[in-house]
C-alpha cells in the first residue's frame, strides 16, 4: 500500500468498460515526511475520498478486479482507505 | 495507472503471433508540472522513459491516456499475450490542485 495525498481527479469518457462510472482520483505518493515523491497516480475510488485527503492506495490487481466486479479489468491502483 | 501522453505509433515487423492485429503507441509519462493543462494540446516531451503500450481504445498522438503496467495489462485478454503496458482510459480533463507547501494542513487532534 502506498501512502498518498489526493490532489485532483480525472474525467474519462472513453475507457475500459469496467471503469465506466468509477471515480478516478489523482493520488500523489508521499514519503516518510509526508513530502511529495514521484508522479501522481490515478486510482479508482469507491469510498468518497475528498480533495487533499490522505489515503492508502493499493497496487494489487486481484483486489482491484474484485472491486470493479470484472475479472477482465486492467485496473490496478485503487483506494483502500481514507486516513483519519 | 500512470498519466502519459501519446507521441507516436509503432509498427512491428516480426512479432509474437499473439500480437497480430495489435496497435502499439509510444506513451511519454507527463511531469507533475504539466498535469494542470494536460488535455489542452500537445505538451513538450518529458525526459521520462517512454513506453510502448498496447492500445485497444484508439488513442492518437496528443491524447492523454492512463497506462497500466505489470501483469494486470494481460487481464483483458482470453489468450496468453506477453505485454506489460496497456492503455486503460483516454482522459478528457484532468483537475490537478497540489497542496502548496506553505498551505497550513488541518491537523486533526484525536
N, CA and C atoms of all chains as a GROMACS GRO file, in nm:
protein
  582
    1UNK      N    1   0.085  -0.118   0.000
    1UNK     CA    2   0.000   0.000   0.000
    1UNK      C    3   0.089   0.124   0.000
    2UNK      N    4   0.044   0.225  -0.074
    2UNK     CA    5   0.121   0.349  -0.083
    2UNK      C    6   0.044   0.459  -0.011
    3UNK      N    7   0.114   0.532   0.073
    3UNK     CA    8   0.052   0.645   0.144
    3UNK      C    9   0.048   0.762   0.048
    4UNK      N   10  -0.071   0.812   0.014
    4UNK     CA   11  -0.084   0.914  -0.089
    4UNK      C   12  -0.172   1.029  -0.040
    5UNK      N   13  -0.162   1.140  -0.114
    5UNK     CA   14  -0.247   1.257  -0.090
    5UNK      C   15  -0.329   1.278  -0.217
    6UNK      N   16  -0.461   1.295  -0.202
    6UNK     CA   17  -0.545   1.316  -0.320
    6UNK      C   18  -0.523   1.460  -0.368
    7UNK      N   19  -0.481   1.476  -0.493
    7UNK     CA   20  -0.451   1.611  -0.544
    7UNK      C   21  -0.535   1.645  -0.666
    8UNK      N   22  -0.638   1.568  -0.694
    8UNK     CA   23  -0.722   1.605  -0.807
    8UNK      C   24  -0.799   1.485  -0.856
    9UNK      N   25  -0.864   1.503  -0.972
    9UNK     CA   26  -0.935   1.388  -1.028
    9UNK      C   27  -0.927   1.396  -1.180
   10UNK      N   28  -0.959   1.283  -1.242
   10UNK     CA   29  -0.950   1.276  -1.388
   10UNK      C   30  -1.085   1.230  -1.441
   11UNK      N   31  -1.122   1.285  -1.556
   11UNK     CA   32  -1.251   1.250  -1.618
   11UNK      C   33  -1.220   1.184  -1.751
   12UNK      N   34  -1.284   1.067  -1.775
   12UNK     CA   35  -1.258   0.996  -1.899
   12UNK      C   36  -1.389   0.943  -1.955
   13UNK      N   37  -1.420   0.981  -2.079
   13UNK     CA   38  -1.542   0.930  -2.141
   13UNK      C   39  -1.513   0.800  -2.214
   14UNK      N   40  -1.388   0.780  -2.252
   14UNK     CA   41  -1.354   0.666  -2.337
   14UNK      C   42  -1.256   0.580  -2.260
   15UNK      N   43  -1.304   0.478  -2.190
   15UNK     CA   44  -1.215   0.396  -2.109
   15UNK      C   45  -1.263   0.251  -2.113
   16UNK      N   46  -1.192   0.167  -2.040
   16UNK     CA   47  -1.230   0.026  -2.035
   16UNK      C   48  -1.367   0.015  -1.970
   17UNK      N   49  -1.455  -0.073  -2.021
   17UNK     CA   50  -1.592  -0.077  -1.966
   17UNK      C   51  -1.596  -0.096  -1.814
   18UNK      N   52  -1.497  -0.163  -1.758
   18UNK     CA   53  -1.504  -0.186  -1.613
   18UNK      C   54  -1.485  -0.057  -1.535
   19UNK      N   55  -1.430   0.048  -1.598
   19UNK     CA   56  -1.408   0.175  -1.529
   19UNK      C   57  -1.522   0.274  -1.550
   20UNK      N   58  -1.620   0.236  -1.628
   20UNK     CA   59  -1.729   0.330  -1.659
   20UNK      C   60  -1.801   0.365  -1.529
   21UNK      N   61  -1.814   0.496  -1.504
   21UNK     CA   62  -1.886   0.541  -1.385
   21UNK      C   63  -1.804   0.539  -1.259
   22UNK      N   64  -1.680   0.499  -1.268
   22UNK     CA   65  -1.596   0.495  -1.147
   22UNK      C   66  -1.525   0.630  -1.128
   23UNK      N   67  -1.506   0.667  -1.005
   23UNK     CA   68  -1.435   0.791  -0.976
   23UNK      C   69  -1.285   0.764  -0.985
   24UNK      N   70  -1.212   0.846  -1.059
   24UNK     CA   71  -1.068   0.828  -1.074
   24UNK      C   72  -1.000   0.949  -1.012
   25UNK      N   73  -0.925   0.925  -0.906
   25UNK     CA   74  -0.861   1.035  -0.833
   25UNK      C   75  -0.712   1.035  -0.859
   26UNK      N   76  -0.654   1.156  -0.865
   26UNK     CA   77  -0.509   1.169  -0.878
   26UNK      C   78  -0.451   1.161  -0.737
   27UNK      N   79  -0.362   1.065  -0.716
   27UNK     CA   80  -0.305   1.046  -0.583
   27UNK      C   81  -0.154   1.069  -0.592
   28UNK      N   82  -0.107   1.162  -0.509
   28UNK     CA   83   0.037   1.194  -0.508
   28UNK      C   84   0.104   1.110  -0.398
   29UNK      N   85   0.195   1.018  -0.433
   29UNK     CA   86   0.262   0.939  -0.328
   29UNK      C   87   0.343   1.029  -0.235
   30UNK      N   88   0.340   0.996  -0.107
   30UNK     CA   89   0.414   1.074  -0.007
   30UNK      C   90   0.525   0.987   0.052
   31UNK      N   91   0.635   1.054   0.094
   31UNK     CA   92   0.742   0.976   0.160
   31UNK      C   93   0.721   0.983   0.311
   32UNK      N   94   0.822   0.941   0.387
   32UNK     CA   95   0.803   0.927   0.534
   32UNK      C   96   0.773   1.062   0.598
   33UNK      N   97   0.824   1.172   0.539
   33UNK     CA   98   0.800   1.305   0.598
   33UNK      C   99   0.680   1.374   0.536
   34UNK      N  100   0.593   1.295   0.469
   34UNK     CA  101   0.472   1.348   0.403
   34UNK      C  102   0.507   1.451   0.297
   35UNK      N  103   0.622   1.435   0.234
   35UNK     CA  104   0.657   1.524   0.124
   35UNK      C  105   0.626   1.449  -0.006
   36UNK      N  106   0.584   1.522  -0.112
   36UNK     CA  107   0.550   1.451  -0.238
   36UNK      C  108   0.673   1.382  -0.294
   37UNK      N  109   0.653   1.258  -0.343
   37UNK     CA  110   0.767   1.187  -0.405
   37UNK      C  111   0.715   1.112  -0.527
   38UNK      N  112   0.764   1.149  -0.644
   38UNK     CA  113   0.724   1.080  -0.766
   38UNK      C  114   0.605   1.147  -0.831
   39UNK      N  115   0.558   1.086  -0.940
   39UNK     CA  116   0.450   1.146  -1.018
   39UNK      C  117   0.316   1.098  -0.962
   40UNK      N  118   0.208   1.176  -0.978
   40UNK     CA  119   0.078   1.131  -0.928
   40UNK      C  120   0.029   1.008  -1.003
   41UNK      N  121  -0.041   0.923  -0.930
   41UNK     CA  122  -0.103   0.805  -0.991
   41UNK      C  123  -0.253   0.831  -1.003
   42UNK      N  124  -0.320   0.756  -1.090
   42UNK     CA  125  -0.465   0.765  -1.098
   42UNK      C  126  -0.520   0.637  -1.035
   43UNK      N  127  -0.603   0.654  -0.932
   43UNK     CA  128  -0.656   0.537  -0.860
   43UNK      C  129  -0.808   0.541  -0.864
   44UNK      N  130  -0.867   0.423  -0.867
   44UNK     CA  131  -1.014   0.412  -0.866
   44UNK      C  132  -1.059   0.427  -0.721
   45UNK      N  133  -1.162   0.508  -0.702
   45UNK     CA  134  -1.207   0.536  -0.565
   45UNK      C  135  -1.350   0.489  -0.547
   46UNK      N  136  -1.375   0.417  -0.436
   46UNK     CA  137  -1.512   0.375  -0.405
   46UNK      C  138  -1.556   0.425  -0.268
   47UNK      N  139  -1.466   0.501  -0.200
   47UNK     CA  140  -1.502   0.539  -0.064
   47UNK      C  141  -1.526   0.689  -0.051
   48UNK      N  142  -1.523   0.761  -0.158
   48UNK     CA  143  -1.556   0.903  -0.149
   48UNK      C  144  -1.447   0.984  -0.084
   49UNK      N  145  -1.322   0.959  -0.121
   49UNK     CA  146  -1.213   1.038  -0.063
   49UNK      C  147  -1.218   1.177  -0.125
   50UNK      N  148  -1.205   1.280  -0.039
   50UNK     CA  149  -1.216   1.417  -0.089
   50UNK      C  150  -1.081   1.469  -0.133
   51UNK      N  151  -1.082   1.593  -0.182
   51UNK     CA  152  -0.959   1.657  -0.229
   51UNK      C  153  -0.869   1.682  -0.108
   52UNK      N  154  -0.739   1.657  -0.126
   52UNK     CA  155  -0.638   1.682  -0.022
   52UNK      C  156  -0.658   1.596   0.101
   53UNK      N  157  -0.727   1.482   0.083
   53UNK     CA  158  -0.734   1.390   0.198
   53UNK      C  159  -0.626   1.284   0.179
   54UNK      N  160  -0.578   1.228   0.290
   54UNK     CA  161  -0.472   1.127   0.282
   54UNK      C  162  -0.535   0.990   0.271
   55UNK      N  163  -0.482   0.910   0.179
   55UNK     CA  164  -0.543   0.779   0.153
   55UNK      C  165  -0.433   0.674   0.142
   56UNK      N  166  -0.476   0.548   0.149
   56UNK     CA  167  -0.389   0.435   0.117
   56UNK      C  168  -0.428   0.384  -0.020
   57UNK      N  169  -0.329   0.375  -0.111
   57UNK     CA  170  -0.356   0.324  -0.245
   57UNK      C  171  -0.291   0.188  -0.257
   58UNK      N  172  -0.369   0.091  -0.303
   58UNK     CA  173  -0.315  -0.044  -0.319
   58UNK      C  174  -0.281  -0.068  -0.464
   59UNK      N  175  -0.174  -0.146  -0.488
   59UNK     CA  176  -0.134  -0.174  -0.626
   59UNK      C  177  -0.164  -0.321  -0.660
   60UNK      N  178  -0.256  -0.382  -0.589
   60UNK     CA  179  -0.283  -0.523  -0.612
   60UNK      C  180  -0.392  -0.536  -0.717
   61UNK      N  181  -0.358  -0.599  -0.832
   61UNK     CA  182  -0.455  -0.610  -0.940
   61UNK      C  183  -0.571  -0.701  -0.905
   62UNK      N  184  -0.544  -0.807  -0.827
   62UNK     CA  185  -0.652  -0.901  -0.795
   62UNK      C  186  -0.758  -0.830  -0.710
   63UNK      N  187  -0.712  -0.752  -0.615
   63UNK     CA  188  -0.808  -0.678  -0.532
   63UNK      C  189  -0.884  -0.577  -0.615
   64UNK      N  190  -0.816  -0.516  -0.711
   64UNK     CA  191  -0.883  -0.416  -0.795
   64UNK      C  192  -0.990  -0.483  -0.880
   65UNK      N  193  -0.960  -0.603  -0.930
   65UNK     CA  194  -1.061  -0.670  -1.013
   65UNK      C  195  -1.183  -0.707  -0.930
   66UNK      N  196  -1.158  -0.749  -0.803
   66UNK     CA  197  -1.274  -0.776  -0.718
   66UNK      C  198  -1.355  -0.649  -0.694
   67UNK      N  199  -1.283  -0.536  -0.683
   67UNK     CA  200  -1.352  -0.411  -0.652
   67UNK      C  201  -1.446  -0.370  -0.764
   68UNK      N  202  -1.400  -0.386  -0.888
   68UNK     CA  203  -1.484  -0.341  -1.000
   68UNK      C  204  -1.570  -0.455  -1.054
   69UNK      N  205  -1.566  -0.573  -0.987
   69UNK     CA  206  -1.651  -0.687  -1.023
   69UNK      C  207  -1.632  -0.727  -1.168
   70UNK      N  208  -1.504  -0.728  -1.215
   70UNK     CA  209  -1.482  -0.766  -1.355
   70UNK      C  210  -1.347  -0.835  -1.360
   71UNK      N  211  -1.347  -0.964  -1.394
   71UNK     CA  212  -1.221  -1.040  -1.394
   71UNK      C  213  -1.132  -1.002  -1.509
   72UNK      N  214  -1.184  -0.927  -1.607
   72UNK     CA  215  -1.102  -0.892  -1.724
   72UNK      C  216  -1.060  -0.744  -1.720
   73UNK      N  217  -1.067  -0.685  -1.602
   73UNK     CA  218  -1.039  -0.541  -1.596
   73UNK      C  219  -0.890  -0.518  -1.576
   74UNK      N  220  -0.829  -0.429  -1.654
   74UNK     CA  221  -0.686  -0.399  -1.638
   74UNK      C  222  -0.657  -0.295  -1.530
   75UNK      N  223  -0.753  -0.266  -1.442
   75UNK     CA  224  -0.729  -0.161  -1.343
   75UNK      C  225  -0.631  -0.215  -1.239
   76UNK      N  226  -0.548  -0.128  -1.183
   76UNK     CA  227  -0.451  -0.178  -1.087
   76UNK      C  228  -0.453  -0.099  -0.956
   77UNK      N  229  -0.445   0.035  -0.965
   77UNK     CA  230  -0.442   0.114  -0.841
   77UNK      C  231  -0.583   0.143  -0.796
   78UNK      N  232  -0.610   0.121  -0.668
   78UNK     CA  233  -0.740   0.160  -0.613
   78UNK      C  234  -0.721   0.206  -0.470
   79UNK      N  235  -0.813   0.290  -0.425
   79UNK     CA  236  -0.802   0.347  -0.291
   79UNK      C  237  -0.861   0.247  -0.192
   80UNK      N  238  -0.778   0.212  -0.092
   80UNK     CA  239  -0.819   0.110   0.002
   80UNK      C  240  -0.880   0.170   0.127
   81UNK      N  241  -0.840   0.291   0.160
   81UNK     CA  242  -0.894   0.352   0.282
   81UNK      C  243  -0.853   0.496   0.291
   82UNK      N  244  -0.936   0.574   0.359
   82UNK     CA  245  -0.909   0.715   0.382
   82UNK      C  246  -0.857   0.727   0.524
   83UNK      N  247  -0.744   0.795   0.541
   83UNK     CA  248  -0.680   0.802   0.672
   83UNK      C  249  -0.740   0.918   0.751
   84UNK      N  250  -0.780   0.888   0.879
   84UNK     CA  251  -0.831   0.998   0.964
   84UNK      C  252  -0.715   1.080   1.018
   85UNK      N  253  -0.216   0.344  -1.228
   85UNK     CA  254  -0.234   0.396  -1.362
   85UNK      C  255  -0.152   0.524  -1.376
   86UNK      N  256  -0.063   0.528  -1.476
   86UNK     CA  257   0.022   0.646  -1.494
   86UNK      C  258  -0.037   0.734  -1.603
   87UNK      N  259  -0.018   0.864  -1.589
   87UNK     CA  260  -0.072   0.958  -1.687
   87UNK      C  261   0.036   0.983  -1.791
   88UNK      N  262   0.007   0.948  -1.916
   88UNK     CA  263   0.106   0.961  -2.022
   88UNK      C  264   0.044   1.031  -2.141
   89UNK      N  265   0.131   1.082  -2.225
   89UNK     CA  266   0.084   1.147  -2.347
   89UNK      C  267   0.132   1.065  -2.466
   90UNK      N  268   0.042   1.046  -2.562
   90UNK     CA  269   0.079   0.965  -2.679
   90UNK      C  270   0.157   1.055  -2.774
   91UNK      N  271   0.277   1.008  -2.811
   91UNK     CA  272   0.361   1.090  -2.900
   91UNK      C  273   0.387   1.020  -3.032
   92UNK      N  274   0.335   0.898  -3.052
   92UNK     CA  275   0.359   0.832  -3.180
   92UNK      C  276   0.308   0.690  -3.179
   93UNK      N  277   0.328   0.620  -3.289
   93UNK     CA  278   0.284   0.480  -3.301
   93UNK      C  279   0.401   0.394  -3.341
   94UNK      N  280   0.388   0.264  -3.317
   94UNK     CA  281   0.495   0.169  -3.351
   94UNK      C  282   0.434   0.060  -3.438
   95UNK      N  283   0.501   0.028  -3.546
   95UNK     CA  284   0.455  -0.082  -3.632
   95UNK      C  285   0.558  -0.194  -3.621
   96UNK      N  286   0.510  -0.315  -3.589
   96UNK     CA  287   0.601  -0.428  -3.569
   96UNK      C  288   0.613  -0.507  -3.698
   97UNK      N  289   0.738  -0.550  -3.728
   97UNK     CA  290   0.758  -0.631  -3.849
   97UNK      C  291   0.744  -0.778  -3.810
   98UNK      N  292   0.834  -0.824  -3.727
   98UNK     CA  293   0.828  -0.964  -3.682
   98UNK      C  294   0.790  -0.959  -3.534
   99UNK      N  295   0.686  -1.031  -3.496
   99UNK     CA  296   0.645  -1.024  -3.355
   99UNK      C  297   0.580  -1.155  -3.314
  100UNK      N  298   0.545  -1.160  -3.189
  100UNK     CA  299   0.482  -1.279  -3.131
  100UNK      C  300   0.348  -1.301  -3.203
  101UNK      N  301   0.309  -1.424  -3.234
  101UNK     CA  302   0.183  -1.446  -3.306
  101UNK      C  303   0.062  -1.388  -3.233
  102UNK      N  304   0.068  -1.381  -3.101
  102UNK     CA  305  -0.050  -1.329  -3.030
  102UNK      C  306  -0.061  -1.178  -3.047
  103UNK      N  307   0.040  -1.113  -3.104
  103UNK     CA  308   0.033  -0.967  -3.124
  103UNK      C  309  -0.042  -0.931  -3.251
  104UNK      N  310  -0.088  -1.032  -3.328
  104UNK     CA  311  -0.147  -0.999  -3.458
  104UNK      C  312  -0.267  -0.907  -3.438
  105UNK      N  313  -0.274  -0.802  -3.516
  105UNK     CA  314  -0.386  -0.709  -3.509
  105UNK      C  315  -0.373  -0.609  -3.396
  106UNK      N  316  -0.262  -0.614  -3.323
  106UNK     CA  317  -0.244  -0.523  -3.209
  106UNK      C  318  -0.201  -0.386  -3.254
  107UNK      N  319  -0.229  -0.286  -3.171
  107UNK     CA  320  -0.197  -0.148  -3.203
  107UNK      C  321  -0.106  -0.098  -3.093
  108UNK      N  322   0.009  -0.041  -3.131
  108UNK     CA  323   0.110  -0.005  -3.032
  108UNK      C  324   0.136   0.145  -3.036
  109UNK      N  325   0.135   0.207  -2.921
  109UNK     CA  326   0.153   0.352  -2.913
  109UNK      C  327   0.275   0.384  -2.830
  110UNK      N  328   0.340   0.497  -2.863
  110UNK     CA  329   0.451   0.548  -2.784
  110UNK      C  330   0.393   0.643  -2.679
  111UNK      N  331   0.407   0.607  -2.551
  111UNK     CA  332   0.347   0.686  -2.442
  111UNK      C  333   0.458   0.748  -2.359
  112UNK      N  334   0.454   0.880  -2.349
  112UNK     CA  335   0.556   0.952  -2.273
  112UNK      C  336   0.495   1.002  -2.142
  113UNK      N  337   0.541   0.954  -2.025
  113UNK     CA  338   0.480   0.997  -1.899
  113UNK      C  339   0.495   1.147  -1.878
  114UNK      N  340   0.390   1.211  -1.825
  114UNK     CA  341   0.393   1.356  -1.805
  114UNK      C  342   0.454   1.387  -1.670
  115UNK      N  343   0.519   1.505  -1.662
  115UNK     CA  344   0.571   1.552  -1.534
  115UNK      C  345   0.455   1.612  -1.453
  116UNK      N  346   0.468   1.613  -1.318
  116UNK     CA  347   0.360   1.672  -1.236
  116UNK      C  348   0.330   1.816  -1.276
  117UNK      N  349   0.431   1.891  -1.319
  117UNK     CA  350   0.407   2.032  -1.354
  117UNK      C  351   0.320   2.048  -1.475
  118UNK      N  352   0.312   1.946  -1.562
  118UNK     CA  353   0.235   1.958  -1.686
  118UNK      C  354   0.091   1.915  -1.670
  119UNK      N  355   0.055   1.859  -1.553
  119UNK     CA  356  -0.078   1.797  -1.542
  119UNK      C  357  -0.189   1.902  -1.542
  120UNK      N  358  -0.158   2.025  -1.503
  120UNK     CA  359  -0.264   2.126  -1.496
  120UNK      C  360  -0.330   2.145  -1.630
  121UNK      N  361  -0.250   2.173  -1.735
  121UNK     CA  362  -0.310   2.196  -1.866
  121UNK      C  363  -0.290   2.077  -1.957
  122UNK      N  364  -0.301   1.956  -1.902
  122UNK     CA  365  -0.259   1.836  -1.976
  122UNK      C  366  -0.344   1.813  -2.100
  123UNK      N  367  -0.476   1.826  -2.089
  123UNK     CA  368  -0.561   1.787  -2.202
  123UNK      C  369  -0.584   1.903  -2.297
  124UNK      N  370  -0.504   2.010  -2.287
  124UNK     CA  371  -0.528   2.125  -2.372
  124UNK      C  372  -0.469   2.108  -2.510
  125UNK      N  373  -0.358   2.040  -2.522
  125UNK     CA  374  -0.294   2.025  -2.653
  125UNK      C  375  -0.164   1.951  -2.634
  126UNK      N  376  -0.085   1.947  -2.737
  126UNK     CA  377   0.039   1.870  -2.732
  126UNK      C  378   0.135   1.933  -2.631
  127UNK      N  379   0.178   1.854  -2.536
  127UNK     CA  380   0.272   1.903  -2.434
  127UNK      C  381   0.414   1.871  -2.480
  128UNK      N  382   0.514   1.946  -2.432
  128UNK     CA  383   0.654   1.911  -2.465
  128UNK      C  384   0.688   1.773  -2.407
  129UNK      N  385   0.769   1.700  -2.482
  129UNK     CA  386   0.804   1.564  -2.440
  129UNK      C  387   0.894   1.572  -2.318
  130UNK      N  388   0.865   1.489  -2.218
  130UNK     CA  389   0.943   1.494  -2.095
  130UNK      C  390   1.063   1.400  -2.107
  131UNK      N  391   1.151   1.408  -2.007
  131UNK     CA  392   1.273   1.325  -2.010
  131UNK      C  393   1.248   1.187  -1.951
  132UNK      N  394   1.122   1.158  -1.916
  132UNK     CA  395   1.096   1.028  -1.854
  132UNK      C  396   1.098   0.919  -1.961
  133UNK      N  397   1.110   0.796  -1.914
  133UNK     CA  398   1.123   0.680  -2.002
  133UNK      C  399   0.995   0.661  -2.083
  134UNK      N  400   1.004   0.663  -2.215
  134UNK     CA  401   0.886   0.648  -2.300
  134UNK      C  402   0.851   0.500  -2.313
  135UNK      N  403   0.724   0.467  -2.298
  135UNK     CA  404   0.679   0.327  -2.303
  135UNK      C  405   0.618   0.298  -2.439
  136UNK      N  406   0.615   0.170  -2.475
  136UNK     CA  407   0.535   0.126  -2.589
  136UNK      C  408   0.420   0.047  -2.528
  137UNK      N  409   0.298   0.098  -2.546
  137UNK     CA  410   0.182   0.037  -2.480
  137UNK      C  411   0.087  -0.020  -2.583
  138UNK      N  412   0.024  -0.130  -2.550
  138UNK     CA  413  -0.080  -0.190  -2.633
  138UNK      C  414  -0.202  -0.100  -2.622
  139UNK      N  415  -0.269  -0.080  -2.735
  139UNK     CA  416  -0.383   0.012  -2.731
  139UNK      C  417  -0.506  -0.056  -2.786
  140UNK      N  418  -0.616  -0.046  -2.710
  140UNK     CA  419  -0.742  -0.102  -2.764
  140UNK      C  420  -0.850   0.005  -2.762
  141UNK      N  421  -0.810   0.131  -2.731
  141UNK     CA  422  -0.913   0.236  -2.722
  141UNK      C  423  -0.909   0.329  -2.842
  142UNK      N  424  -0.803   0.326  -2.919
  142UNK     CA  425  -0.796   0.414  -3.035
  142UNK      C  426  -0.741   0.550  -3.002
  143UNK      N  427  -0.643   0.556  -2.913
  143UNK     CA  428  -0.585   0.687  -2.880
  143UNK      C  429  -0.490   0.729  -2.991
  144UNK      N  430  -0.476   0.861  -3.009
  144UNK     CA  431  -0.390   0.913  -3.113
  144UNK      C  432  -0.286   1.006  -3.055
  145UNK      N  433  -0.193   1.055  -3.136
  145UNK     CA  434  -0.091   1.147  -3.085
  145UNK      C  435  -0.155   1.270  -3.024
  146UNK      N  436  -0.107   1.310  -2.906
  146UNK     CA  437  -0.160   1.428  -2.838
  146UNK      C  438  -0.261   1.391  -2.731
  147UNK      N  439  -0.314   1.269  -2.735
  147UNK     CA  440  -0.412   1.231  -2.632
  147UNK      C  441  -0.338   1.202  -2.501
  148UNK      N  442  -0.409   1.232  -2.391
  148UNK     CA  443  -0.355   1.199  -2.258
  148UNK      C  444  -0.427   1.073  -2.211
  149UNK      N  445  -0.347   0.969  -2.186
  149UNK     CA  446  -0.409   0.839  -2.152
  149UNK      C  447  -0.358   0.790  -2.018
  150UNK      N  448  -0.431   0.694  -1.963
  150UNK     CA  449  -0.388   0.625  -1.842
  150UNK      C  450  -0.330   0.491  -1.882
  151UNK      N  451  -0.205   0.466  -1.842
  151UNK     CA  452  -0.136   0.342  -1.879
  151UNK      C  453  -0.125   0.257  -1.753
  152UNK      N  454  -0.163   0.130  -1.765
  152UNK     CA  455  -0.142   0.035  -1.655
  152UNK      C  456  -0.027  -0.056  -1.693
  153UNK      N  457   0.065  -0.075  -1.599
  153UNK     CA  458   0.179  -0.163  -1.626
  153UNK      C  459   0.172  -0.285  -1.536
  154UNK      N  460   0.245  -0.389  -1.577
  154UNK     CA  461   0.252  -0.508  -1.494
  154UNK      C  462   0.161  -0.617  -1.545
  155UNK      N  463   0.139  -0.717  -1.459
  155UNK     CA  464   0.061  -0.833  -1.501
  155UNK      C  465  -0.084  -0.798  -1.527
  156UNK      N  466  -0.130  -0.688  -1.469
  156UNK     CA  467  -0.270  -0.650  -1.492
  156UNK      C  468  -0.295  -0.614  -1.638
  157UNK      N  469  -0.189  -0.582  -1.713
  157UNK     CA  470  -0.209  -0.546  -1.854
  157UNK      C  471  -0.257  -0.665  -1.936
  158UNK      N  472  -0.233  -0.786  -1.885
  158UNK     CA  473  -0.277  -0.904  -1.962
  158UNK      C  474  -0.420  -0.946  -1.926
  159UNK      N  475  -0.480  -0.881  -1.827
  159UNK     CA  476  -0.610  -0.926  -1.778
  159UNK      C  477  -0.720  -0.924  -1.885
  160UNK      N  478  -0.727  -0.822  -1.971
  160UNK     CA  479  -0.841  -0.819  -2.064
  160UNK      C  480  -0.840  -0.928  -2.170
  161UNK      N  481  -0.732  -1.007  -2.179
  161UNK     CA  482  -0.721  -1.100  -2.292
  161UNK      C  483  -0.761  -1.241  -2.250
  162UNK      N  484  -0.822  -1.316  -2.343
  162UNK     CA  485  -0.861  -1.454  -2.315
  162UNK      C  486  -0.745  -1.548  -2.340
  163UNK      N  487  -0.648  -1.503  -2.420
  163UNK     CA  488  -0.534  -1.590  -2.452
  163UNK      C  489  -0.410  -1.530  -2.387
  164UNK      N  490  -0.304  -1.609  -2.377
  164UNK     CA  491  -0.184  -1.555  -2.310
  164UNK      C  492  -0.110  -1.467  -2.409
  165UNK      N  493  -0.076  -1.346  -2.365
  165UNK     CA  494  -0.008  -1.248  -2.452
  165UNK      C  495   0.099  -1.180  -2.367
  166UNK      N  496   0.222  -1.177  -2.415
  166UNK     CA  497   0.331  -1.119  -2.336
  166UNK      C  498   0.337  -0.968  -2.347
  167UNK      N  499   0.249  -0.895  -2.276
  167UNK     CA  500   0.260  -0.748  -2.278
  167UNK      C  501   0.264  -0.700  -2.134
  168UNK      N  502   0.314  -0.578  -2.113
  168UNK     CA  503   0.316  -0.528  -1.974
  168UNK      C  504   0.272  -0.383  -1.964
  169UNK      N  505   0.216  -0.328  -2.073
  169UNK     CA  506   0.163  -0.191  -2.062
  169UNK      C  507   0.045  -0.181  -2.157
  170UNK      N  508  -0.066  -0.127  -2.106
  170UNK     CA  509  -0.187  -0.117  -2.189
  170UNK      C  510  -0.256   0.015  -2.156
  171UNK      N  511  -0.322   0.074  -2.257
  171UNK     CA  512  -0.397   0.198  -2.230
  171UNK      C  513  -0.533   0.158  -2.172
  172UNK      N  514  -0.570   0.225  -2.062
  172UNK     CA  515  -0.694   0.189  -1.994
  172UNK      C  516  -0.799   0.298  -2.012
  173UNK      N  517  -0.754   0.424  -2.020
  173UNK     CA  518  -0.853   0.533  -2.031
  173UNK      C  519  -0.790   0.647  -2.109
  174UNK      N  520  -0.874   0.714  -2.187
  174UNK     CA  521  -0.832   0.838  -2.255
  174UNK      C  522  -0.896   0.952  -2.177
  175UNK      N  523  -0.814   1.036  -2.116
  175UNK     CA  524  -0.867   1.139  -2.028
  175UNK      C  525  -0.915   1.260  -2.107
  176UNK      N  526  -1.032   1.313  -2.067
  176UNK     CA  527  -1.083   1.435  -2.130
  176UNK      C  528  -1.037   1.557  -2.051
  177UNK      N  529  -1.048   1.549  -1.917
  177UNK     CA  530  -1.000   1.662  -1.836
  177UNK      C  531  -0.926   1.605  -1.715
  178UNK      N  532  -0.825   1.677  -1.673
  178UNK     CA  533  -0.752   1.640  -1.551
  178UNK      C  534  -0.750   1.762  -1.461
  179UNK      N  535  -0.811   1.747  -1.344
  179UNK     CA  536  -0.810   1.858  -1.246
  179UNK      C  537  -0.699   1.830  -1.148
  180UNK      N  538  -0.600   1.919  -1.145
  180UNK     CA  539  -0.481   1.894  -1.062
  180UNK      C  540  -0.464   2.011  -0.967
  181UNK      N  541  -0.483   1.992  -0.839
  181UNK     CA  542  -0.466   2.100  -0.740
  181UNK      C  543  -0.374   2.052  -0.629
  182UNK      N  544  -0.241   2.060  -0.653
  182UNK     CA  545  -0.149   2.015  -0.547
  182UNK      C  546  -0.154   2.110  -0.428
  183UNK      N  547  -0.135   2.057  -0.309
  183UNK     CA  548  -0.134   2.141  -0.190
  183UNK      C  549  -0.004   2.219  -0.192
  184UNK      N  550  -0.010   2.353  -0.188
  184UNK     CA  551   0.115   2.431  -0.189
  184UNK      C  552   0.184   2.407  -0.054
  185UNK      N  553   0.320   2.396  -0.053
  185UNK     CA  554   0.392   2.360   0.070
  185UNK      C  555   0.358   2.451   0.188
  186UNK      N  556   0.328   2.579   0.160
  186UNK     CA  557   0.307   2.668   0.276
  186UNK      C  558   0.162   2.662   0.324
  187UNK      N  559   0.075   2.590   0.248
  187UNK     CA  560  -0.065   2.586   0.291
  187UNK      C  561  -0.070   2.512   0.424
  188UNK      N  562  -0.135   2.570   0.523
  188UNK     CA  563  -0.143   2.506   0.656
  188UNK      C  564  -0.237   2.387   0.645
  189UNK      N  565  -0.181   2.266   0.662
  189UNK     CA  566  -0.267   2.147   0.652
  189UNK      C  567  -0.341   2.130   0.782
  190UNK      N  568  -0.475   2.110   0.777
  190UNK     CA  569  -0.552   2.095   0.903
  190UNK      C  570  -0.506   1.970   0.977
  191UNK      N  571  -0.455   1.984   1.097
  191UNK     CA  572  -0.407   1.868   1.174
  191UNK      C  573  -0.520   1.827   1.267
  192UNK      N  574  -0.566   1.703   1.254
  192UNK     CA  575  -0.680   1.658   1.334
  192UNK      C  576  -0.626   1.600   1.464
  193UNK      N  577  -0.643   1.670   1.575
  193UNK     CA  578  -0.604   1.612   1.705
  193UNK      C  579  -0.711   1.514   1.748
  194UNK      N  580  -0.669   1.391   1.788
  194UNK     CA  581  -0.770   1.290   1.828
  194UNK      C  582  -0.827   1.331   1.963
   0.00000   0.00000   0.00000
